[in-house]
């Protein structure tokens, strides 16, 4: 007797275990692909971390911290460029072997990626009725495959510490109205300055107390460093901070900022400062306006993603490991593009628009996995951009970030109301 199609369909629908098994197999397959991507991409052999450790040993021997310099075939000379507060946190590593330091940094970064990814996907998994562990098992390998994560790990960077502090603030302390809200952003700013864009975000969203706490936290950390290392602190804040040539060539393809894009047109001369400032004003103004609207609408994830992308664009130097913020942006696109779970009202978001958002999520994710420097050798000498294809390849993150600032959807929290009841806030839908 032929099988009843309706019965087969019902059986498939009632087989959550089989569906879970298929997703788990997909997660394992993704995890198996990640090491291959790391091997194919350019291995940096913890180059930046070695500079930090050499600078710490130089400093521990009584030399001025910001006199340390190391030759580099691409960038010329590289220096220790972090604020003195960061140097104080790194100073204990001067007494450790390089192998121990690499192990500690790598383990911390891996754990930070796992924790922050869990934070990002857990609320969406809960709303969609997907087990948190399964959503995380799928998402974590995807995050490890992105170039920003690869560069953070293989260079030995501290970027995931900053992400951990920022997301902890914005996803937990701020929504809970904690008295500590703002401390994470403040400490991240004291460590590497560019997270200061999130203090501006607090101001644009009228979170005055959080902005004050963040500013005070950054100031206290900076003053603590100044009390312990007054000479190096004075030198950093009065001179080294403004010397952008200390961190490398601004035209290098790894610098995915507006200033980097302009520099690649004008090598060997620097781009017009007024043009750059005008672009910064437009991008920062519009991007932060959209971020504040998203936050006021209840979509903190879109707000922080937009703010992070704005920060990467307006900073004079934004290396590829700084541009983590494509990760939450892709998550927003995917969540907005997927059909809403049963019982949730899509609020006019048509099937065509959802399909467009999903396609955009796939394109952007594929782009950040391929990256701008992992599979290209852009040479040692400064070379201006001289073709449309090269322009796109060398400025891919800049172009995608600008696109996202314009099109990243804001998901408003509206749930379909039961009969004879008032609508409740609850789930993102896009506008």
C-alpha positions as a printed NumPy array, in Angstrom:
array([[  0.   ,   0.   ,   0.   ],
       [  1.476,   3.431,  -0.89 ],
       [  2.424,   5.699,   1.939],
       [  0.029,   8.454,   2.888],
       [  1.725,  11.799,   2.028],
       [ -0.155,  13.571,   4.786],
       [  1.017,  10.998,   7.296],
       [  4.61 ,  11.36 ,   6.092],
       [  4.365,  15.128,   6.424],
       [  2.937,  14.813,   9.909],
       [  5.697,  12.398,  10.876],
       [  8.369,  14.815,   9.631],
       [  6.756,  17.671,  11.52 ],
       [  6.666,  15.562,  14.7  ],
       [ 10.321,  14.57 ,  14.471],
       [ 12.177,  17.299,  16.367],
       [ 14.877,  14.786,  17.289],
       [ 15.662,  14.054,  13.661],
       [ 15.67 ,  17.736,  12.819],
       [ 17.981,  18.456,  15.735],
       [ 20.315,  15.672,  14.598],
       [ 20.524,  17.164,  11.107],
       [ 21.355,  20.611,  12.501],
       [ 23.951,  19.081,  14.808],
       [ 25.598,  17.341,  11.842],
       [ 25.67 ,  20.725,  10.074],
       [ 27.321,  22.303,  13.127],
       [ 29.979,  19.574,  13.256],
       [ 30.646,  20.013,   9.525],
       [ 31.1  ,  23.759,  10.011],
       [ 33.463,  23.179,  12.912],
       [ 35.529,  20.834,  10.733],
       [ 35.865,  23.47 ,   7.999],
       [ 37.156,  26.224,  10.307],
       [ 40.716,  24.824,  10.772],
       [ 41.043,  24.563,   6.991],
       [ 40.237,  28.272,   6.633],
       [ 42.853,  29.12 ,   9.259],
       [ 45.466,  27.057,   7.434],
       [ 44.643,  28.6  ,   4.035],
       [ 44.648,  32.164,   5.324],
       [ 47.916,  33.948,   6.051],
       [ 49.236,  32.711,   9.433],
       [ 50.604,  35.664,  11.419],
       [ 52.362,  33.6  ,  14.078],
       [ 51.207,  35.945,  16.888],
       [ 53.156,  38.826,  15.379],
       [ 51.427,  41.614,  17.337],
       [ 51.574,  39.717,  20.608],
       [ 55.33 ,  39.295,  20.172],
       [ 55.642,  43.064,  19.764],
       [ 53.651,  43.612,  22.968],
       [ 55.811,  41.168,  24.912],
       [ 59.053,  42.62 ,  23.584],
       [ 57.833,  46.111,  24.489],
       [ 56.91 ,  44.955,  28.006],
       [ 60.361,  43.45 ,  28.543],
       [ 61.947,  46.648,  27.179],
       [ 59.822,  48.673,  29.613],
       [ 60.579,  46.341,  32.537],
       [ 64.299,  46.951,  31.902],
       [ 63.774,  50.653,  32.633],
       [ 63.491,  52.004,  29.081],
       [ 60.807,  54.504,  27.982],
       [ 57.797,  52.465,  26.87 ],
       [ 57.04 ,  54.426,  23.726],
       [ 60.648,  54.341,  22.497],
       [ 60.294,  50.663,  21.63 ],
       [ 60.32 ,  50.042,  17.868],
       [ 60.409,  46.927,  15.711],
       [ 61.117,  46.711,  12.006],
       [ 58.4  ,  45.396,   9.697],
       [ 58.686,  44.684,   5.972],
       [ 55.245,  46.154,   5.169],
       [ 54.684,  48.89 ,   7.741],
       [ 58.256,  50.123,   8.228],
       [ 58.687,  50.491,  11.989],
       [ 56.056,  49.368,  14.484],
       [ 55.785,  50.647,  18.043],
       [ 53.797,  49.967,  21.185],
       [ 50.752,  52.174,  20.63 ],
       [ 48.265,  51.257,  23.346],
       [ 47.451,  53.633,  26.225],
       [ 49.463,  53.269,  29.438],
       [ 46.521,  51.552,  31.2  ],
       [ 46.755,  48.675,  28.713],
       [ 50.503,  48.502,  29.264],
       [ 49.956,  48.122,  33.008],
       [ 47.679,  45.126,  32.416],
       [ 50.208,  43.586,  30.033],
       [ 53.254,  44.281,  32.22 ],
       [ 52.997,  41.002,  34.248],
       [ 53.399,  39.039,  31.003],
       [ 56.956,  40.363,  30.702],
       [ 58.003,  37.64 ,  33.134],
       [ 56.332,  34.797,  31.234],
       [ 57.636,  32.799,  28.315],
       [ 56.207,  33.54 ,  24.886],
       [ 54.594,  30.086,  24.771],
       [ 52.746,  30.671,  28.053],
       [ 51.601,  34.111,  26.917],
       [ 50.356,  32.796,  23.574],
       [ 48.46 ,  30.022,  25.36 ],
       [ 46.782,  32.437,  27.787],
       [ 45.821,  34.94 ,  25.079],
       [ 44.485,  32.235,  22.758],
       [ 42.426,  30.465,  25.424],
       [ 40.948,  33.769,  26.566],
       [ 40.053,  34.797,  23.014],
       [ 38.43 ,  31.439,  22.257],
       [ 36.384,  31.595,  25.462],
       [ 35.397,  35.208,  24.742],
       [ 34.189,  34.248,  21.258],
       [ 32.11 ,  31.398,  22.696],
       [ 30.603,  33.515,  25.484],
       [ 29.767,  36.554,  23.352],
       [ 28.279,  34.413,  20.587],
       [ 26.091,  32.665,  23.143],
       [ 24.931,  36.084,  24.378],
       [ 24.01 ,  37.144,  20.845],
       [ 22.132,  34.03 ,  19.718],
       [ 20.413,  32.913,  22.939],
       [ 17.542,  35.471,  22.852],
       [ 16.803,  34.718,  19.192],
       [ 16.948,  30.967,  19.82 ],
       [ 14.491,  31.305,  22.72 ],
       [ 12.044,  33.282,  20.605],
       [ 12.228,  30.845,  17.706],
       [ 11.917,  27.756,  19.875],
       [ 15.407,  26.474,  19.034],
       [ 17.583,  24.994,  21.806],
       [ 20.205,  27.521,  22.85 ],
       [ 23.017,  24.981,  22.678],
       [ 22.084,  24.072,  19.109],
       [ 21.946,  27.718,  17.966],
       [ 25.318,  28.338,  19.598],
       [ 26.802,  25.176,  18.062],
       [ 25.856,  26.511,  14.625],
       [ 26.88 ,  30.124,  15.238],
       [ 30.219,  29.692,  17.029],
       [ 32.076,  28.021,  14.099],
       [ 30.698,  30.74 ,  11.793],
       [ 32.14 ,  33.435,  14.069],
       [ 35.506,  31.674,  14.239],
       [ 35.588,  31.568,  10.427],
       [ 35.256,  35.36 ,  10.049],
       [ 38.452,  37.224,   9.187],
       [ 38.149,  39.55 ,  12.183],
       [ 38.294,  36.547,  14.531],
       [ 41.092,  34.863,  12.569],
       [ 43.177,  38.046,  12.652],
       [ 42.504,  38.523,  16.376],
       [ 43.69 ,  35.006,  17.186],
       [ 46.633,  34.675,  14.796],
       [ 48.012,  38.155,  15.526],
       [ 47.463,  37.753,  19.284],
       [ 45.242,  40.796,  19.619],
       [ 43.085,  41.908,  22.584],
       [ 40.016,  42.771,  20.513],
       [ 37.738,  40.119,  22.043],
       [ 38.396,  41.529,  25.517],
       [ 36.964,  44.829,  24.284],
       [ 33.97 ,  43.075,  22.68 ],
       [ 33.343,  41.156,  25.915],
       [ 33.308,  44.374,  27.955],
       [ 31.084,  46.242,  25.483],
       [ 28.529,  43.471,  24.978],
       [ 28.395,  42.745,  28.703],
       [ 27.504,  46.394,  29.245],
       [ 24.983,  46.816,  26.444],
       [ 23.265,  43.411,  26.568],
       [ 23.114,  42.952,  30.342],
       [ 24.026,  45.912,  32.551],
       [ 22.155,  48.571,  30.553],
       [ 18.864,  46.627,  30.052],
       [ 18.84 ,  45.753,  33.76 ],
       [ 19.449,  49.402,  34.716],
       [ 22.436,  48.277,  36.765],
       [ 24.391,  50.825,  38.725],
       [ 27.468,  49.385,  36.971],
       [ 26.111,  50.067,  33.482],
       [ 28.801,  51.928,  31.563],
       [ 31.801,  50.478,  33.393],
       [ 32.507,  47.939,  30.635],
       [ 32.447,  50.553,  27.892],
       [ 34.595,  52.862,  30.021],
       [ 37.262,  50.231,  30.653],
       [ 37.254,  49.23 ,  26.97 ],
       [ 37.802,  52.898,  26.067],
       [ 40.716,  53.168,  28.492],
       [ 42.233,  50.064,  26.915],
       [ 42.026,  51.049,  23.252],
       [ 40.226,  54.408,  22.74 ],
       [ 38.01 ,  53.522,  19.761],
       [ 35.31 ,  51.939,  21.996],
       [ 34.712,  55.53 ,  23.103],
       [ 32.184,  55.664,  20.239],
       [ 29.863,  53.731,  22.57 ],
       [ 29.995,  56.598,  25.086],
       [ 28.703,  58.795,  22.266],
       [ 26.044,  56.126,  21.674],
       [ 24.958,  56.452,  25.297],
       [ 24.623,  60.201,  24.806],
       [ 22.599,  59.89 ,  21.585],
       [ 20.223,  57.461,  23.317],
       [ 19.934,  59.874,  26.288],
       [ 21.399,  57.419,  28.724],
       [ 23.078,  60.168,  30.685],
       [ 23.971,  58.114,  33.759],
       [ 25.548,  55.336,  31.686],
       [ 27.538,  57.898,  29.702],
       [ 28.746,  59.507,  32.927],
       [ 29.703,  56.143,  34.454],
       [ 31.556,  55.12 ,  31.275],
       [ 33.419,  58.438,  31.129],
       [ 34.299,  58.255,  34.823],
       [ 35.494,  54.634,  34.489],
       [ 37.738,  55.537,  31.555],
       [ 39.077,  58.556,  33.464],
       [ 39.786,  56.581,  36.651],
       [ 41.648,  53.865,  34.734],
       [ 43.648,  56.491,  32.85 ],
       [ 44.503,  58.428,  36.028],
       [ 45.545,  55.208,  37.751],
       [ 47.977,  54.54 ,  34.921],
       [ 49.205,  58.137,  35.123],
       [ 49.882,  57.766,  38.852],
       [ 51.93 ,  54.61 ,  38.275],
       [ 53.681,  55.671,  35.047],
       [ 53.485,  59.494,  34.916],
       [ 56.232,  60.048,  32.319],
       [ 54.939,  57.508,  29.818],
       [ 51.367,  58.708,  30.351],
       [ 52.284,  62.331,  29.688],
       [ 54.153,  61.348,  26.562],
       [ 51.305,  59.202,  25.238],
       [ 48.536,  61.748,  25.735],
       [ 50.502,  64.772,  24.545],
       [ 52.39 ,  63.263,  21.609],
       [ 52.143,  59.573,  20.7  ],
       [ 48.335,  59.532,  20.55 ],
       [ 48.395,  61.976,  17.644],
       [ 51.183,  60.263,  15.688],
       [ 49.161,  57.941,  13.424],
       [ 52.316,  56.872,  11.587],
       [ 53.343,  54.897,  14.697],
       [ 50.685,  52.256,  14.014],
       [ 51.622,  51.662,  10.368],
       [ 50.765,  52.926,   6.9  ],
       [ 47.288,  54.357,   6.652],
       [ 47.041,  53.236,   2.994],
       [ 47.649,  49.579,   3.867],
       [ 44.675,  47.435,   2.8  ],
       [ 44.224,  46.124,   6.332],
       [ 43.147,  49.627,   7.402],
       [ 39.416,  49.441,   6.68 ],
       [ 38.386,  52.968,   7.614],
       [ 37.271,  55.974,   5.6  ],
       [ 40.734,  57.441,   6.086],
       [ 42.26 ,  54.227,   4.78 ],
       [ 40.037,  54.294,   1.696],
       [ 41.017,  57.887,   0.919],
       [ 44.684,  57.121,   1.593],
       [ 44.656,  54.371,  -1.032],
       [ 43.666,  56.964,  -3.609],
       [ 46.341,  59.48 ,  -2.667],
       [ 49.474,  57.408,  -1.922],
       [ 52.127,  58.639,  -1.193],
       [ 50.443,  61.908,  -0.107],
       [ 47.863,  62.014,   2.67 ],
       [ 44.191,  62.549,   1.805],
       [ 42.512,  65.91 ,   2.129],
       [ 41.718,  66.39 ,   5.829],
       [ 38.602,  68.474,   5.204],
       [ 37.15 ,  65.841,   2.883],
       [ 37.81 ,  63.143,   5.452],
       [ 36.259,  65.193,   8.266],
       [ 33.203,  65.895,   6.11 ],
       [ 32.734,  62.167,   5.445],
       [ 33.225,  61.407,   9.133],
       [ 30.578,  63.952,  10.086],
       [ 28.037,  62.516,   7.633],
       [ 28.679,  58.864,   8.505],
       [ 28.819,  59.433,  12.27 ],
       [ 25.784,  61.702,  12.291],
       [ 23.563,  59.435,  10.228],
       [ 24.848,  56.167,  11.683],
       [ 24.461,  57.221,  15.309],
       [ 21.021,  58.688,  14.564],
       [ 19.924,  55.304,  13.207],
       [ 21.57 ,  53.507,  16.137],
       [ 19.764,  55.675,  18.681],
       [ 16.434,  55.126,  16.921],
       [ 17.003,  51.369,  17.007],
       [ 17.843,  51.439,  20.716],
       [ 14.82 ,  53.569,  21.561],
       [ 12.694,  51.083,  19.603],
       [ 13.975,  48.259,  21.799],
       [ 16.48 ,  46.788,  19.331],
       [ 19.756,  47.053,  21.231],
       [ 21.471,  44.554,  18.936],
       [ 20.961,  46.731,  15.858],
       [ 21.984,  49.805,  17.845],
       [ 25.292,  48.339,  19.003],
       [ 26.039,  46.845,  15.566],
       [ 25.519,  50.217,  13.869],
       [ 27.608,  52.002,  16.506],
       [ 30.481,  49.546,  16.12 ],
       [ 30.446,  49.953,  12.337],
       [ 30.413,  53.742,  12.675],
       [ 33.395,  53.538,  15.016],
       [ 35.341,  51.431,  12.519],
       [ 34.604,  53.862,   9.686],
       [ 35.434,  57.142,  11.456],
       [ 38.605,  56.011,  13.233],
       [ 41.746,  56.932,  11.247],
       [ 43.017,  53.373,  11.728],
       [ 40.66 ,  50.366,  11.783],
       [ 42.489,  47.105,  11.262],
       [ 40.535,  44.063,  10.155],
       [ 40.424,  42.619,  13.679],
       [ 38.627,  45.784,  14.83 ],
       [ 35.678,  45.163,  12.52 ],
       [ 33.987,  42.518,  14.66 ],
       [ 30.702,  44.389,  14.29 ],
       [ 29.767,  42.62 ,  11.059],
       [ 28.936,  39.601,  13.259],
       [ 25.959,  41.136,  15.115],
       [ 24.924,  42.93 ,  11.906],
       [ 24.698,  39.636,   9.986],
       [ 22.735,  38.145,  12.878],
       [ 20.241,  41.028,  12.682],
       [ 19.862,  40.548,   8.915],
       [ 19.326,  36.796,   9.275],
       [ 16.828,  37.186,  12.11 ],
       [ 14.861,  39.849,  10.227],
       [ 14.964,  37.817,   7.021],
       [ 13.709,  34.536,   8.44 ],
       [  9.953,  34.01 ,   8.636],
       [  8.555,  34.779,  12.057],
       [  7.629,  31.848,  14.306],
       [  3.936,  30.829,  14.489],
       [  1.93 ,  33.333,  16.499],
       [  4.225,  36.266,  15.737],
       [  3.089,  39.12 ,  13.549],
       [  5.574,  40.157,  10.789],
       [  4.115,  43.705,  10.739],
       [  4.05 ,  44.122,   6.977],
       [  7.476,  42.677,   6.245],
       [  6.883,  40.979,   2.924],
       [  8.384,  37.751,   1.7  ],
       [ 10.424,  39.584,  -0.954],
       [ 12.029,  41.881,   1.602],
       [ 12.828,  38.993,   3.907],
       [ 14.448,  37.169,   1.006],
       [ 16.505,  40.282,   0.198],
       [ 17.692,  40.541,   3.802],
       [ 18.708,  36.873,   3.836],
       [ 20.64 ,  37.241,   0.579],
       [ 22.389,  40.316,   1.994],
       [ 23.265,  38.398,   5.166],
       [ 24.826,  35.586,   3.114],
       [ 26.76 ,  37.999,   0.872],
       [ 28.142,  40.004,   3.793],
       [ 29.049,  36.91 ,   5.787],
       [ 30.819,  35.34 ,   2.79 ],
       [ 32.695,  38.615,   2.301],
       [ 33.937,  38.81 ,   5.884],
       [ 35.06 ,  35.166,   5.735],
       [ 36.987,  35.767,   2.514],
       [ 38.261,  39.039,   3.947],
       [ 40.472,  41.765,   2.572],
       [ 43.96 ,  40.552,   3.519],
       [ 43.853,  36.817,   4.281],
       [ 44.09 ,  35.582,   0.698],
       [ 45.795,  38.575,  -0.946],
       [ 49.377,  39.791,  -0.902],
       [ 49.056,  43.508,  -1.528],
       [ 52.811,  43.974,  -1.665],
       [ 55.27 ,  45.89 ,   0.451],
       [ 55.401,  49.281,  -1.257],
       [ 52.48 ,  51.76 ,  -1.112],
       [ 50.445,  51.477,  -4.317],
       [ 47.351,  53.584,  -5.106],
       [ 44.081,  51.917,  -6.076],
       [ 43.994,  51.859,  -9.877],
       [ 41.03 ,  49.713, -10.985],
       [ 37.346,  49.269, -10.006],
       [ 37.879,  45.616,  -9.037],
       [ 40.847,  46.48 ,  -6.865],
       [ 38.886,  49.34 ,  -5.325],
       [ 36.142,  46.933,  -4.224],
       [ 38.556,  44.279,  -2.958],
       [ 40.755,  46.711,  -1.045],
       [ 37.836,  48.614,   0.506],
       [ 35.291,  45.823,   0.909],
       [ 34.691,  46.315,   4.635],
       [ 34.363,  50.082,   4.248],
       [ 31.787,  49.693,   1.477],
       [ 29.835,  47.003,   3.335],
       [ 29.843,  49.036,   6.564],
       [ 28.472,  52.086,   4.751],
       [ 25.807,  49.899,   3.136],
       [ 24.786,  48.44 ,   6.498],
       [ 24.54 ,  51.855,   8.111],
       [ 21.896,  52.652,   5.501],
       [ 19.987,  49.368,   5.211],
       [ 20.422,  47.427,   8.475],
       [ 16.82 ,  46.913,   9.654],
       [ 15.483,  48.009,  13.007],
       [ 13.455,  45.239,  14.575],
       [ 10.578,  46.651,  16.63 ],
       [  9.218,  44.549,  19.465],
       [  5.609,  43.812,  18.59 ],
       [  3.774,  40.556,  19.219],
       [  0.527,  39.502,  17.651],
       [ -2.108,  40.075,  20.328],
       [ -4.545,  37.393,  21.453],
       [ -8.203,  38.124,  20.814],
       [ -9.62 ,  40.983,  22.918],
       [ -6.244,  41.887,  24.406],
       [ -3.731,  44.674,  24.07 ],
       [ -0.582,  44.002,  21.985],
       [  2.5  ,  43.261,  24.06 ],
       [  6.119,  43.972,  23.428],
       [  8.149,  40.891,  22.724],
       [  9.793,  40.106,  19.407],
       [ 11.666,  41.997,  16.731],
       [  9.977,  42.703,  13.424],
       [ 11.55 ,  44.895,  10.794],
       [ 10.606,  48.251,   9.386]])
